[in-house]
C-alpha cells in the first residue's frame, strides 16, 4: 500500500479507504480514495497497520515536523478509550474552530453526524487564553505524555437568594465596614457579612459594603465612593472587577462569600433561606481579566481543589474596570 506525504496531508488509495475509513473512521474521503491527517497516519504506523510513509517508519515519522507529539498523545489516548475522532481541519468537519479534534460518541463515527466532544490540545508548558475556553474539552499533555481532560463550559449563574434588606448605617474602618445596629435581615436572611459578637453587630467586607452602598442600602461617611476608594487602596484595580462580579452574582440570586480558604475570590450559595440553614456552597469563583492566559498547571490545581471540596470551579472574566458583560466559564475534570 503506497502512502505519500503531500504538504500536511497523507494521501492513500481505495484500499486504504476500505481498511481505515469505512471500518474504523480514519481520514476523509477524496474521490474514492482517502486523505489522512499526519496524526492519523502516525497512529496507523504505531499500530503496525501500515509500514511506512515515504520511507519513514513510526519512529522517523513521529520525529519529523509532520506530526505533533502532543496531538499524537491525545489521539492515541482517545483511540485507546474506544472513540473514533477526526482532526478538526478546514473542510473536514463542520463548526470546529478553535479545536483540534472532533470526537464521536462510542459506537459512532464521522458518518453519523453526532459529536461527543470538541477537543483542544495543549502541552503542560503552553498557555491558553481564558476567553478561548467555554465550548471545548481542554486536553493537557504533561511531560510524561499523560493526558488530563478538562471540560470547559459557558454557563449562567443563577439562584433564589433574594431576601429583602432594610437600609442600615455602617462605620468604615481600615479594611471593612461595621454595622453596629443592623437589621436582623442583613445577616440572618440575606447572609451579608459576619456577626462581630453576641451584641448583633455585623462586619462587612469592603466588596459587600460597596455593593450595599451603591444599592442605597448602606450609609457610611463619604458614601459609596468612599468605600470603593478604600477598596482600590487595598487591592488596586482588582477591586472593581471583584465588585462587578459580586453585584452580578447578587443580581442573579446567588449569595457570594469569601473564597479565601479555597484560593478563590468567592464561594457561592444559590438558595439561601437563612444563615442558620445554608446548605453546601456550590461554586468557587475566581475573578480574572478577560485577556487572562492560564498556565495549565494553575488551571488543573484550581479544578482539582474545587473537586476535592465538592464544588465547581467557575472563572468570571471581566474588563479591567469591571464594566461590560461578565463571561462565566465553568471548568471540571472529565473522564471521556
C-alpha positions as CSV (number, residue, x, y, z in Angstrom):
1,X,0.0,0.0,0.0
2,X,1.5,3.3,-1.1
3,X,1.1,6.3,1.2
4,X,2.7,9.6,0.5
5,X,3.0,12.8,2.4
6,X,2.0,15.9,0.4
7,X,2.2,19.0,2.5
8,X,0.1,18.4,5.6
9,X,-1.9,15.5,4.1
10,X,-1.0,11.8,3.7
11,X,-2.5,10.5,0.5
12,X,-3.9,7.0,0.4
13,X,-5.8,5.0,-2.1
14,X,-9.0,3.0,-2.4
15,X,-7.7,0.0,-0.4
16,X,-6.8,2.3,2.5
17,X,-10.3,3.8,2.4
18,X,-11.9,0.3,2.8
19,X,-9.5,-0.7,5.6
20,X,-9.2,2.6,7.5
21,X,-12.2,4.9,6.8
22,X,-15.1,2.5,6.2
23,X,-14.3,0.2,9.1
24,X,-12.5,2.5,11.6
25,X,-13.2,6.1,10.8
26,X,-9.7,7.3,9.8
27,X,-9.3,10.1,7.3
28,X,-11.5,11.9,4.9
29,X,-12.9,10.5,1.6
30,X,-11.5,12.2,-1.5
31,X,-12.6,11.0,-5.0
32,X,-12.9,7.4,-3.8
33,X,-9.6,7.5,-2.0
34,X,-8.8,8.9,1.4
35,X,-6.7,11.7,2.9
36,X,-5.2,11.1,6.3
37,X,-4.1,13.8,8.7
38,X,-0.5,13.2,9.8
39,X,-1.6,12.3,13.3
40,X,-3.9,9.7,12.0
41,X,-1.2,8.2,9.8
42,X,1.2,8.2,12.8
43,X,-1.3,6.2,14.7
44,X,-1.6,3.7,11.9
45,X,2.2,3.4,11.8
46,X,2.2,2.9,15.6
47,X,-0.3,0.1,15.3
48,X,1.6,-1.6,12.5
49,X,-1.4,-1.2,10.1
50,X,1.0,0.4,7.6
51,X,4.7,0.0,7.4
52,X,5.9,3.4,6.2
53,X,5.1,6.8,4.7
54,X,7.6,8.0,2.1
55,X,10.0,5.5,3.6
56,X,9.5,6.7,7.2
57,X,8.6,4.3,9.9
58,X,6.8,5.3,13.1
59,X,9.9,6.5,14.8
60,X,11.0,8.6,11.9
61,X,7.6,10.0,11.2
62,X,6.9,11.0,14.8
63,X,10.3,12.7,15.0
64,X,9.6,14.7,11.8
65,X,8.0,18.0,11.6
66,X,4.9,16.5,10.1
67,X,3.2,15.5,13.3
68,X,2.9,16.9,16.8
69,X,3.8,14.6,19.7
70,X,1.2,16.2,22.0
71,X,-1.5,15.8,19.3
72,X,-0.4,12.1,18.9
73,X,-0.6,11.5,22.7
74,X,-4.2,12.7,22.8
75,X,-5.2,11.0,19.6
76,X,-3.8,7.7,20.8
77,X,-5.4,8.0,24.2
78,X,-8.8,8.6,22.8
79,X,-8.5,5.8,20.3
80,X,-7.4,3.5,23.2
81,X,-10.6,4.6,25.1
82,X,-12.7,3.3,22.2
83,X,-13.5,6.6,20.4
84,X,-13.4,7.5,16.7
85,X,-12.2,11.0,16.1
86,X,-11.4,13.4,13.3
87,X,-8.7,16.1,13.2
88,X,-10.5,19.5,13.1
89,X,-9.2,20.6,9.8
90,X,-10.9,23.1,7.5
91,X,-13.1,21.2,5.1
92,X,-13.0,18.0,7.1
93,X,-15.5,18.8,9.9
94,X,-18.1,21.5,10.5
95,X,-18.1,24.1,13.3
96,X,-14.8,23.1,14.9
97,X,-13.0,26.4,15.0
98,X,-10.5,26.7,17.9
99,X,-10.4,22.9,18.5
100,X,-8.0,20.2,17.3
101,X,-10.2,17.1,17.3
102,X,-13.9,16.2,16.9
103,X,-14.7,13.1,18.9
104,X,-17.7,11.0,18.2
105,X,-19.8,9.0,20.7
106,X,-18.7,5.4,21.3
107,X,-20.0,3.3,18.5
108,X,-20.4,6.3,16.2
109,X,-18.1,7.7,13.5
110,X,-17.7,10.7,11.2
111,X,-20.5,9.3,9.0
112,X,-23.1,9.6,11.9
113,X,-23.2,13.4,12.3
114,X,-23.1,13.2,16.1
115,X,-20.4,14.8,18.3
116,X,-19.4,13.8,21.8
117,X,-16.5,16.2,22.5
118,X,-14.6,19.0,20.7
119,X,-11.0,18.8,21.9
120,X,-8.4,21.4,22.2
121,X,-4.8,20.1,22.8
122,X,-2.1,21.9,24.7
123,X,1.1,20.9,26.5
124,X,1.6,21.5,30.2
125,X,4.1,24.3,29.4
126,X,1.8,26.1,27.0
127,X,-0.7,28.8,28.0
128,X,-4.3,29.2,26.9
129,X,-6.4,32.3,26.6
130,X,-9.3,32.2,29.1
131,X,-11.7,33.7,26.5
132,X,-11.0,30.8,24.2
133,X,-12.4,28.3,26.6
134,X,-16.1,27.6,27.3
135,X,-17.1,25.4,24.4
136,X,-14.5,22.6,24.3
137,X,-12.7,20.0,26.3
138,X,-9.1,21.0,27.0
139,X,-6.7,18.1,26.8
140,X,-3.5,18.9,28.6
141,X,-0.5,16.6,27.9
142,X,2.1,16.6,30.7
143,X,5.8,15.9,30.4
144,X,5.2,12.1,30.7
145,X,2.6,12.2,27.9
146,X,-0.3,11.5,30.3
147,X,-3.5,13.4,29.3
148,X,-5.7,15.4,31.7
149,X,-9.1,16.3,30.3
150,X,-10.8,19.5,31.5
151,X,-14.4,20.2,30.4
152,X,-15.0,23.9,29.8
153,X,-18.5,25.3,29.6
154,X,-20.0,28.8,29.4
155,X,-22.9,28.9,31.8
156,X,-25.3,31.2,33.6
157,X,-25.0,31.5,37.3
158,X,-28.5,31.5,39.0
159,X,-30.1,31.1,42.4
160,X,-33.1,32.1,44.5
161,X,-31.3,34.0,47.3
162,X,-33.2,37.3,47.2
163,X,-34.1,38.3,50.7
164,X,-35.0,42.0,51.1
165,X,-32.7,44.1,53.4
166,X,-33.8,47.3,55.2
167,X,-31.4,50.2,54.9
168,X,-28.8,50.5,57.7
169,X,-25.8,52.5,58.7
170,X,-22.1,51.5,59.0
171,X,-18.7,52.7,60.0
172,X,-15.8,52.5,57.5
173,X,-12.7,51.1,59.2
174,X,-9.4,50.2,57.6
175,X,-10.5,47.2,55.5
176,X,-14.1,46.6,56.4
177,X,-17.3,48.2,57.5
178,X,-19.1,47.6,60.8
179,X,-22.8,47.9,61.2
180,X,-23.3,48.4,64.9
181,X,-27.0,48.2,64.9
182,X,-28.0,46.4,61.7
183,X,-31.5,45.0,60.9
184,X,-31.6,41.2,61.6
185,X,-32.3,40.5,58.0
186,X,-28.8,41.8,56.9
187,X,-27.1,38.6,58.2
188,X,-29.8,36.2,59.2
189,X,-31.8,36.2,55.9
190,X,-29.6,37.8,53.2
191,X,-26.3,36.5,54.6
192,X,-24.3,39.7,54.3
193,X,-21.2,39.9,56.5
194,X,-20.4,38.1,59.7
195,X,-21.5,38.6,63.3
196,X,-19.0,40.6,65.2
197,X,-20.1,39.1,68.5
198,X,-23.1,38.4,70.6
199,X,-24.4,42.0,70.6
200,X,-25.8,41.8,67.0
201,X,-23.1,44.0,65.2
202,X,-22.2,42.8,61.7
203,X,-18.9,43.4,59.9
204,X,-19.0,43.6,56.1
205,X,-16.1,43.1,53.7
206,X,-15.4,46.1,51.5
207,X,-16.9,44.5,48.5
208,X,-20.1,43.7,50.4
209,X,-20.2,47.2,51.8
210,X,-19.6,48.9,48.4
211,X,-22.4,46.8,46.8
212,X,-24.9,47.7,49.6
213,X,-23.9,51.3,49.5
214,X,-24.3,51.5,45.7
215,X,-27.7,49.9,46.1
216,X,-28.7,52.6,48.6
217,X,-29.0,50.0,51.5
218,X,-25.9,51.2,53.5
219,X,-25.0,54.7,54.6
220,X,-21.4,55.5,55.6
221,X,-19.4,58.7,55.8
222,X,-18.4,59.6,52.3
223,X,-21.0,57.4,50.7
224,X,-20.4,54.5,48.3
225,X,-17.4,56.4,46.7
226,X,-15.5,56.3,50.0
227,X,-15.9,52.5,50.3
228,X,-14.9,52.0,46.6
229,X,-11.9,54.2,47.0
230,X,-10.8,52.3,50.1
231,X,-11.2,49.0,48.2
232,X,-9.0,50.3,45.4
233,X,-6.4,51.4,48.0
234,X,-6.4,47.9,49.5
235,X,-6.3,45.8,46.3
236,X,-6.0,48.1,43.3
237,X,-7.9,47.8,40.1
238,X,-8.8,44.2,41.0
239,X,-11.4,45.6,43.4
240,X,-13.5,47.0,40.6
241,X,-13.6,43.6,38.9
242,X,-14.5,41.8,42.1
243,X,-17.2,44.3,42.8
244,X,-18.7,43.9,39.4
245,X,-18.8,40.1,39.8
246,X,-20.2,40.4,43.3
247,X,-23.0,42.6,42.0
248,X,-23.7,40.2,39.1
249,X,-23.9,37.2,41.5
250,X,-26.3,39.0,43.8
251,X,-28.4,40.2,40.9
252,X,-28.6,36.5,39.8
253,X,-30.0,35.4,43.1
254,X,-26.7,34.0,44.4
255,X,-25.2,34.8,47.8
256,X,-21.4,35.2,47.5
257,X,-19.0,34.9,50.4
258,X,-15.2,35.0,50.6
259,X,-13.5,32.1,48.9
260,X,-10.1,32.8,50.5
261,X,-9.7,29.5,52.3
262,X,-10.2,27.8,48.9
263,X,-7.8,30.1,47.0
264,X,-10.8,31.7,45.2
265,X,-12.5,35.1,45.3
266,X,-15.9,33.8,46.3
267,X,-17.8,30.7,47.3
268,X,-21.5,30.9,46.4
269,X,-24.8,29.8,47.8
270,X,-27.6,29.6,45.3
271,X,-30.6,29.1,47.6
272,X,-30.1,30.8,51.0
273,X,-33.1,30.8,53.3
274,X,-31.3,31.8,56.4
275,X,-27.7,32.0,57.7
276,X,-28.5,29.1,60.0
277,X,-29.7,26.8,57.2
278,X,-27.2,27.4,54.4
279,X,-26.5,24.0,53.0
280,X,-23.4,23.4,50.9
281,X,-21.9,26.1,48.7
282,X,-21.9,25.1,45.1
283,X,-19.3,27.2,43.2
284,X,-15.8,28.6,43.7
285,X,-15.5,31.8,41.6
286,X,-12.2,33.3,40.6
287,X,-12.3,36.8,39.0
288,X,-10.0,37.3,36.1
289,X,-9.5,39.9,33.4
290,X,-10.9,38.9,30.0
291,X,-7.4,38.7,28.5
292,X,-6.1,36.3,31.2
293,X,-3.9,33.4,30.0
294,X,-4.0,30.3,32.0
295,X,-0.9,28.2,32.9
296,X,-2.3,24.6,32.6
297,X,-0.7,23.7,36.0
298,X,-2.6,26.5,37.7
299,X,-5.8,25.6,35.9
300,X,-5.5,22.0,36.9
301,X,-4.8,23.0,40.5
302,X,-7.9,25.2,40.8
303,X,-10.1,22.4,39.3
304,X,-8.6,19.7,41.5
305,X,-9.1,21.8,44.6
306,X,-12.7,22.6,43.8
307,X,-13.5,19.0,43.1
308,X,-11.9,18.0,46.4
309,X,-14.3,20.2,48.3
310,X,-17.3,19.2,46.2
311,X,-17.6,22.4,44.3
312,X,-17.4,23.5,40.7
313,X,-14.7,26.0,39.6
314,X,-16.1,29.0,37.7
315,X,-14.0,31.8,36.2
316,X,-15.6,35.2,35.9
317,X,-14.0,37.1,33.0
318,X,-14.3,40.9,33.3
319,X,-12.9,44.0,31.7
320,X,-10.2,45.9,33.7
321,X,-12.7,48.5,35.0
322,X,-15.3,45.9,35.9
323,X,-17.7,47.2,33.2
324,X,-19.4,45.3,30.5
325,X,-20.8,41.8,30.4
326,X,-19.3,39.1,32.5
327,X,-18.4,35.7,31.0
328,X,-18.8,32.7,33.3
329,X,-16.7,29.7,32.4
330,X,-17.0,26.5,34.4
331,X,-14.2,24.0,34.3
332,X,-14.4,20.5,35.6
333,X,-12.3,17.3,35.3
334,X,-13.6,14.9,32.7
335,X,-13.0,11.2,32.1
336,X,-14.0,10.5,28.5
